[in-house]
Amino acid sequence: MIPSAIFARYARALADVALANGEDAVVLRDLDTYGEIFRQVPALLEAFDSPAVQREAKERVLSSLLMRYPVSPAARNFLRILLDHHRIRYFAEVCDYFVKTVNERKGIVAARVTSATAMGEAELSILRARLSSATGKQVTLSLSTDPDLLAGVVVQIGSTVYDGSIRTQLEEMRRRLAREG
């Protein structure tokens, strides 16, 4: 397995270019497009990674893709660099680091929010404001539901988990009663 430091190095270089040109949103959209292409046709990444496929053939395939699905110059160069350096099989991992790097530089933090039921826009707005206040950063929310929570929410920001679920509160109450009883 390739070290994550290498993913981060490619991601930082792309972030440098994208942010300097004010194209971070465009590059992200372009990367999402190619991420979806690679998810839909995993054989592409296998062919790009295969030593049995000649370099010229790989370059022709990538050029054809870029003609059919055009992207910004930064994203196009990025794809070519990954191919040239035999790193294109790590496309998804590098893209994840790119998003983290851009968000970090822009003062944005991602929060994963799990609730028992779908939250309304008003609730999300309040939650976003409270999390922004707590972190001192702009917060983007990634939402999911888990009916086993009963009620409340669980928020994860980085490695920190804020558990405000009823399930956890009930478990804590049960532990306290067991200790006292």
N, C-alpha and C positions, 0 to 999 in steps of 0.2 A: 504494500500500500504506500502511496505517495504521501509525504508529510503535509499536514495542513498549512505549514509555513509557505509551501510552494503555491498552494491555492491562493493564499493571502497575497503573495507577491504579485501574481497575475491580476488579482482583483484590485489591488491598490494601484497598479499601473493603469488599468482601465478607468478606475475612478478618477485618477489624476487628469486624464485626458477628457473624460466626460464632464467633470465638474468645471474644468478650465474653459471648456467651450459652452457651458450651460446646457449640455445635452444629456444630463443624467436620466431624465424621464424618457427621452427618445431611445437612449441606449438600453434602458431597462425594458421598454416595450419590444425592442428588437431582440433582445436576449430571450424574452418570454416567447416570442414567435419561434425562434430556433429551438428553444427548450421543448416547445410543443411538437415541433417537427421531429426532434430526436426521440420524444416519448412515443409518438405515433409510429415511427419507423426506426426501431432500435438497431436494425441491421445497418443503418447508415453509420452509426458510431462504431459498430463492429468493423465495418469495412475501412473506415478512416483509421482505426487503430491497428488493423491487420498488417503484419509485415509482408504477407503474401500479395497484397495489393500494391501495385507500383505507385510511387509518389505522384507521377504525372496523372495517373487515373484519379487519384484522390483529389488533386487540385482541379481537375476537370469537373468532377462531381460537385465539389464545393462551388466552383464558378457557376455551374448550371443552377445550383440552388440559389445562389446570390442574385442571379439574373431573374429567376422566377419569384423569389421572395426578397426584394431589395431592402437593404437596411442602411443605416447611417454609416459614414466612412469609419467612425470609431469602432462600431460593431463589426463591420466587414473586416477591418484590419485585425481585430481581436480574434475572430474566427480563423483567419489565415495564420496568425501567430500560433494559436493553439495547435492547429494542424501541423505547421512547420516544426514545432517543438515536441511533437508526439504527446500532447496533453489534451487533445480534444475529447478523449474518453472521460475526462474529469470536468467536462463543460458544466454540469449541474452544480458540482461542488464549488467551482470557481464563481459561478453566478451567485450562489448563496453568499459567498464572501463579499462579492461586489455589492450586493444589497446592504449587507451589514456595514461595509465600509462607507458607502454613500450616506446611509442613515446616521452613522456615528459622526461623520463630518458635518452633517446638516443639523445635528442636535436632535435627531429623531430616535425614539426608542420603540421597539415593537413589543406589544403585550399580547399574550395568548389568553383569551378570556373564555372560560367554560362556565355555562350556566345551565340550570335545570330546564329552562324553556328559553325560547328566543326572546331577546331583549328588544324593547322598543327604542326608537330613535332618541327620545327624551332621556331614557335611562342610560343609553350609550353616551350621550353627550355629557351627562353628569359624571359618569364613570371616567370618561376621557379627561375631563377637567380635573377631577380629583387625582388621577394618576399623573397628569402633567404637573400638578402642584407638588405632588410627592417626589417626583423625579427631577423636576426642574427642566424637563425636556418636552418636546412635542411628542405625543404618543399616537401610534397607529395600532388599531385593534384587529386581531385575528380571532374570529368568533367560532365557537362550537357549542353544542348542547350535549348534556349528559343527564338524562332523567334520574339516574341514581343519586344525584346530588340532593334531590328533594326540593331544595330552594337555595338561594344565595348564589355566590359566584366564587370561582377560583381563578386568580390572575397570576400568570407567570411572566416575569420580566427578567430576561437573562436566566440566571440560576436561582433567582429569588421567587418564592411562591407565597402569595397571599391567599390564604384559604378562609373564605367567609361563608362556606357552605354549611347548611343545616346538618348534613350528614356528619361532618367533622365535629361540629358543636355537640351533637348527640353522642358521638363516640367519646368525646372528652368528658361529658357529663357522666356517662356510664363508667369510665375509668375512675373518676372521683368518687362516685358512689361505691364502687367496689373496694376502694382503699379505705373509705370511712366505715363501711359495713362490716 
